[in-house]
Amino acid sequence: MEKTVHIKLDRNSDLSLTEVLDKIKSLQEKNPNLDVFFDGDAYAICSRPRAKK
């Protein structure tokens, strides 16, 4: 499955972990059909469609 980058973070940013988690939570609430996650390699908040069971 292809991932979508929503927010690319600057490695020198002064964002706290709490702020990043709040952004992830907000995206999850707005898009319940997506699996939203932090991609450490891309240093970005990304998503992909949830797997259907």
Order of alpha helices (4+ residues) and beta strands (2+ residues): beta-alpha-beta-beta
